[in-house]
Structures are given as C-alpha cells and as structure tokens.
C-alpha cells in the first residue's frame, strides 16, 4: 500500500494511511492487535516487518514506516508486510489522513467497524461526481463529522475541510489546492456519488433514510444493538415510572377465566377487526370497559432482575423485556372517569392523574380528532409514550426502531381486545408531541410520544360508519 501524492505550486499534498487511535498494537510477548474488544494475532516473518510495525505503532504513517525500516526493499519481507497491512485495514484498524497544520489534520477518513477503506485511484476523474443529499454533518467529541448513512466510514473535518464541503454541496469546485485529495476521501466515504440516487431512494426524507439504514446495516454505526453504551452515560431507569402525582383511581380487575370461556376466537376477532372512528355519544365507554382493555394489553404481570436492567412481564412482547412504552389515557367522555390526562400504572392496575382539562390537552385530542377526519373528539385517546432511557441505555442505533415496533405491538393488541369487547378503536397516523410535552410537563427526552389510538363505545349495529378500514 502506497501513499498517494499530489504536487501543486503552493504545497505538496500527501494522503497518509496511519493506525487508528483506538487500535492498540502490542509487540511483546508476541505481536497482537487489540481493537473494539477483540484481539487479533499478527504474523511477523522478519525483523524488518517487526521494525516497520513498531514505527506504525509509534505514530508513523505507512509510507514513513516502510521507508525507515526498509521493509519494502527486502524481497522476503515486502509481500508479508503488504499482507499484514491488508489484514489491519480489513479489521478497521487503519485510517486515511489528509495533513494540515501541526495541530490538526485537514480531514481523516475513519472506519466505523471494519474495512477495508479504499480511496479511488488518483487518476480517477471525480469532477462529475455529485454530493450525496443524505450525507450529514454532526458534532462528535468537539469535532465536525461528515457521514453518508450507508457508508461504514466517516470523515472528521477541520474548519477548512468543512468550508470546502460546503462549496461542493453548493455545486461549486473548491479552489483549495488539496481539494483533489480531499475529494477522494469524500468519495470513499460515500459523500460524493458517481451516480445520482434512484427515484425510490428520493422518496425517503434524509432523517428517515438515515434512521432506517443505521437500524438495519450494523457496519454503518460504531455500536449496534445491545452494547449498553447508554448505561455509561446515565443510570438504567427502573421498570416502574414514578410520575409524582397524587390523584389515583383504582381499577376493577377483570375475570380472565370468565373471559377465556366467553371471548370470541382469535380467528373471529382478527377477521372482524377494523378501524372504527365514530363513537356512540349516547352510550359512552365505561370505566369498567377501559379497565378491562388496559388490563388485557398493558398490565405488568411481574418484574425480574435482568441483564443490566429490570425485565418486565406484560401480555405483549418487547425487546429485552424492557417495555419502555407507557400508556396514557386522555379522557373526554368516559362514564366513571373525570376528564383529564391519566397515566396507566400497570404495576398496580390503576390510573394516576397527570393533568386536568386545559388548552394543552385540548390540542392533543384535537390533533387526533383532525387526523382521523372526525368532527367530534374521541371519548378516550390512548397516548403511547416511550421512556427512551429504558431502551437507549442498552440498545444502540436501533432504539427508535424498537420503540416504533413495540408501539405497533401494543396497537395491534388494543385492536384485538377492543374487537373482542365490542368497542371502537382506531390508530392515529401522527400526534402532537409538543402538546403532550406541555400537558405532562415532561421533556421529550424523558417521555417521547410514539403513537395514539382513539377508543370509545361502538355505534349500534344498524348504523354504518364511513371510512372504516
């Protein structure tokens, strides 16, 4: 592997390949590489290779290490040295650096999980390549980071490199003398694309496309799934949320044995299930009915000490048995329950009042009313809200995807239970997160609304409802 050079009138540019900071080379008692919790044994067949490897471990770039050791001038060492570099590159231990001043490089191309990271050859014409619309810049460890969502490497940017990227994003050719080399780094990171995106990809918003790819392509993120990275930032929250409210309504416990004998079959319920948006205003849903539905789908059957966090047993499944999704009840017209916003305490099977009637609650319910194309508010709005820290202290990159899946599981359980009970329910496509935050007095980082459903009494059988689905 050689370092590519580019001579200009003002300065000489050299893209250097160096050992990544997180990679630790240990030479005694035998050569090994420690990287991201894994250890790799290294084959060193000559003293020259060992010397070059030592230079690399001390911060030299590949070309400098080879020059000082003379490893590439020895016929018996050149090929094994090249193969050793390929192994280091393949496991993600190498990065490319575009030198700047003494204190900071212009840019660094860093693998997230694995390699090899390959730059286009210097002879490749990149002038017709276009900026990737999905590439984003964020702050990480006090540095700017550029990443395309489908790439397994990212680029650390100096202010000068960030300005050059901004010029490229505006379809201008940067005038910096090091731009041709920087463009190679951008191309390797997927920030410059040879071909424009296909039409199907353009349907996604940038945020949704990135969230999807990072939850499905493990190599595009530095940590994936159950890493417990979040537990190093904040303590793992307990299974039970404590809202600190005092107004409580104890709920009657339904007879599950009786329900097991009298419920319609799963096939019957599944085939009859449909979204029912309108409610019978003359015969509102009762507190007993609401209690039964909540008990069927969201009660807590037990709490166990799990791996790093308390595990919760509910009638519905959840990843890691963490059950981060809480159920809130916005009561408008429920016989036996005052209007207001209530939290369902599945541990004690009771409702705890979070807020009374007010403008914020009206906004929350009003949004659901409009979203379901109704003129009257639902008798009850079920609001599902996640406690993100319950999930994100364990799961990395896939956290929001799991929250959405868990919400879908709960919604389906509500659909089946409501159908079996003869109630009307309908999932809502979106909700007003700011209204929920204002009504609860909790930030979205503590309670993140992730789904809504209307719930109420069903219209008489001889009254048809338009728009059911």
N, C-alpha and C positions, 0 to 999 in steps of 0.2 A: 504494500500500500504506500503510495507516494503522496506527497503534499502538492497540491496544485498551486502554481504561482501565476501572478498577473502583473506585468510591469507597466507602469504608467509614467507620465512625465513628472508627476508630483510625488509619487510614493510607490513603493513596491508592496503588493498585497500578497499575503500567503494564508490560505485557509489551513489551519493546523488540526491534526487529529490527536487528541490527548485522552488520558484516562479520566473518566468521570469522577467527580469528587466523592460520590457515595460508594465507589468501588475501592476496596482495600486489598492491596497486594501484599501477601505475606510470603517471604522467601525462605524462612527457616521454621522448622527443620526441613520442610520441602515446599516448593512453590505452590501457592494456593491463592484463589481469589474469593473474597467474601463480598457478596452483593445481594442486597434486599433479602437478608435472612437465609441465603443459600451459599454453599461453599462448592467451588469448582477446583479440582486438581488440575495443575498445569504441567504439561510435558516440556521439559527443558533439556535439550540434547547436547548443548555445548556451553562452554564458559562465556562465549561471545553472546549467546542468547540470554544467559543469566545477567550479563552486564547490561545489555540493552533493556531487559525487563526492569533492572534496578533503576536505570535512568528514567524509564517511564513512570515508575512508582514515585520518583522524586520530583515529578512535575514536568519532565521534558516532553515535547511532542514527538510523534512517531519518527519524523524525519531527523530530528536532533538526536534522538536516542540511537537511531541506526548509524548516524554519522560518527558519533563519539565512540560507539562500541566497535564499529567496523563490521557489524554482523552481516550486512548485505554484500560485502566484498569477499566473504568466505563461502565457497561453493557448498560446503557441508552444512552451513548454518542458514543460508538465505531462505531456502524453501521452508524448513521448520519454523523459522521466525515469521514468515508470511502466514503460515497456517495457524500459528499461535495468535497473531493479530486478528485473523478471521474469527477465531473462537471467542476472543474478547469482545469483538464487535457483535457477534451473533447473540451473546447473552446480555447485550445492552450496557457494556462496561466502558464504551468509548463514546466520545462526543467530538463534534467539529466546532472549532473556534475561529472567529474572524478577529484578529488582534486589533486593538485600538490604541489607547494610550496605556501608560504603565499601570494604571489602577483599575481599568475596566476594559474588557473586550468590546468590540462593536456589536457582536452578536455571538450566541452559542446555540448550536443545534444539539438538543439533548434527547436521548431516547427515554420514553416513559417506562417501559417494562422490558423490552427486548430490542434486538437489532435483526439484521444489520441495517445501519443507516447509510444510504448510498446517495451521494451527490451526483447530479448529472455531469457528464464529462465537460471539460472546459470548451470543447468545440461545439457543444450544443447551443443552438440559437434559441434564446428564451425571450426574444423581444415580442413575439406574438402571443406569449402565454398571458392569461388574464388572472386578476386577483380572485381568490375564492371568496364568494359572498358570505360563506358560512364561517370563515376564519374570524376569530375574535381575539381581542387583547384584554388581558386582565392583570391585576396586581397580585404577585406571589412573592413572599419574602422580600418585600420592598423593591421588587424589580418588575418591569413590564414583561409579560409573557404573551406570545402570539401562538395560537394553536388552531389548526383546522380540526373539526370534530371527528373526522375519520382517519386521522393520522396517529401513528404510535410514537411520534416525537413532537417536541415543541421548541420554540425559539425564544431565548431570552434576548431582549432588546435593550440597547443603550438608547439614550435620547436621540442621538444622531440616526441610529438604525430605525427608530420609531418614526422619525420625520421622513426618512426615505420610504418606509412602508406606506405612510400617509400619502406621499406623492404617487406611489404606484397604485394605491387604491383609487386615486382620482384619475387614473389612466394617463399619468404623466411619467416620462422617463427620468428618474433621478439623475442628477448631474454629479453625484459623489463619485470619485474615482474608484471606490471599492464596490460600487453598485453591481457590476457583473458577478463578482464573487458572492455578494450578499443575495443576489437573485438565485444563485444555485442553492443556497441554504433554504431560501423560501420555497423553491420548487421541491426540494427533498422533504420539506415539512408539509407539503400539500397546500401551502398558502398561495402559490402560483400554480395554475392549472393549464395544461396544454389544450384541453377542450372545455367548452362551457358546460354547465350542468344540464342534465337531461330534463325534459319537461316535468316528469313525475317528481323529481327532487325539488323543483321550484315550487311545488305545492306546499311544502313544509315552510313554516317560519324558521328563522335561524335558531331561535331558542328551542323550539320543539325538535328540530332536526338534531341539534347537539345533544339534547337530553335523551333522545331515543338512541343515538349511536353510542353514547357513553354508558348507557344501561345495557347494551347488547354486545358491544365489542370490548372485551376486557383489556386488550392491548392499547386502547386509546386513553386510558386513565392510569395514574400512578398507583391507585389502590382500587380493588374491586371486591364487592360483596362483604362478607363478614370479617373485616380487618380489625374492628374495634378501634380504629383511629380516633373516632369522636370521643371515646371514653378517656383519651388522654387530654382532651380539651375541657370537657365538663363531666361531672359525675353522671352515671346512668340513673335516670329518674326511676322512682319506684313504680310498681304496677298500678297503684291507685293514685289518681289525681285528687288533690285537695283544693277545692275552689275557695274555701274560707267563708262560705255562705252559711246562713242560719235557718232560713225558711225551708222546711223539709216536708214532703208529702210521702208517707209510707204507702207502698202499693200492695194490693192484694196479690197473693201468689196463686197462679192458675193451677189446676189439677192436670198434670201432664198425663197421668194414667188414663183419665177420662178422655183427654184429647187424643191419645193414641188409639182409643177404641172408636171415637166418633169422627175424627178428621177424615176428609176425602183422601183418596190415594194420591201419591206423588204424580202419577200419570194424569189423573184427573185435574189436579191443580195446575200442573205445567201446561196442559192443553188449554185450560180456561184462562190462564194468566194473560192480562193485557193492561195497558196503562189506562187508568180511569182518572180523569182530571176533575170532573164535576162531583160535587158532594150534595147530599140531601140536607138542605138547610133546615127542614122541619124536624129532622131526626139526627142531631149531631152525634159524632163519635163520643163514647163514654170513657170515663177514666178507667173502668174495668177493661174495656177493649184495648185501650192504649197500653195498659199494664201488661196484658197478655201478649201483645205483639212485642213489646220490649223484652219481656221475659223469654220469649221464644228465640229471639235473634241476638240479643246483646248482653244477657246476664253473664256474670262471672261465676263459673262453677268451681273454681279453685285457683290458687296461686302457688307456684312451686319455685324454688330457687333454681334458676337455670344457669347456663354458661355465661357468666358476666352480668346477668340481669334476671329479674324475676320473670318467670314464664306464667302466662295467663291462659286458663282453660275457658273457652267460650263455645257456644254451639256452632260458631263459624270458624273456619281456619284462618291463620295469619302466619306470615313468615317469621320464623324464630319464636313463635307463640308470644310475640311481644304485644300485639293488639294495641297499637298506638292510636287507633281511631276511637274517639269518644262520640257519644250520641247526645245531641241537644234537641230539645222539643220547644218549638215556638208555638205556643198555644194561642189560638184565636177564638175558637168556638168549640170547646171540649166540655161536655157535661161532667161536672165534678172537679174541674181543674181551672184555677184562675188564669186569665190571660197573662202572658209574660214569656220570658225565656227561661227554660229549665234544663238542668243537666241530669241525665240518667245515670245514677250511681248503680252500676251493675253489680257491685260487691254487696250492697245492702238491699238491692231492688227497691229503690226509692227515687223520687225526684227532688232535686235541690234547686231552689230558685236562684238564677244568676242575675236577672234584670226584670224589671216591671215593664209595663206598656210605655212606649216612648217613641220618639222620632226614629231612632236607630233601628229599633225592632220593626217599625213600620216600613222602613227602607228595605230591610232584609226580606220581609214577607212580600212586599210589593214587587221586588225584583223577581221572585219566584212566580208570583201571580202573572206578571207580564210574560215571563219566559215560557209559561205553559198556556199562554193565549187565553187566559181567563179574565173575567171582569170582576169576580169576587175572590177575596183571599181564601186560601185553603183553611179548613178547620184546624189543621195541625201542619206545621212544617218541620220535618225531621232534618236537622242540620248535622252532618258528619264533619268533625274537625279532628285533625291529627295532632298529637303531641310529638313534634318532629324529633325531639331529643331522645325519645324512647327508641326510635328506629335508627337515627343517624349516629348514635354512639356506637352502634355495632356495624351497620351496613354503610358502605362507601360506594358512591356513584349510582347505585340502584335504589337509593332511598325513596325518591319521589315516585319512581315506577312502582315500588312496592305499595306505597300509600294509595296510589290510584287502583291497584289490583285489589287491595283489601277493602277499599270503598265499594268497588264493584261487587265483591262477595257479599258485603252487607246489604247492598241494594237488592241483589237477587234474593237473599233470604227474606227481606221485607216484602218483596213481590209475592213470594210463595206463601208466607204467613198471612199476608193481607187477603190473598185469594182464598185461602182455606177458611179464613174468618168472615168472609163476606164483606170486606172493607174495600175502599177505593184508594189506590196509591198510584203515583206517577213520578218517575225520576225526572229531575230538572237538569237541563243541559249545562247550566252555569249558575253562579251565585255572586252575591255582592260581598266580597271579602272585607272591604273597608267597613261596611255596615255591621258585619259580625264582630269585627275587632272593636268597633266603637261600643256596641251593645254589651260586650263581655268585659271591656276594659283590659283586654289581653292583646299583646302584640302578636303578629302572625308568626313570629319565631317561637312563641310558646304554644299557641293554638292556631293551627293552619286549617281553615275550612277547605274541604276537599270534595264535598258532594252534598246534594239536597234532594229530598223527596217530599211531595205533598201527600197528606194522609187524611182520610175522613170517612164518613159514612157513605155507603153506596146508594146511588139513585134506585128507586123502585124498578123492578124487573121490566115493567111495561113502558119505561121511559128510556129512549135511545140517547146515547151520548155521541156527539160528533167528535171526530178526531182521535178516537181511541186506537191504540196501537200496541 
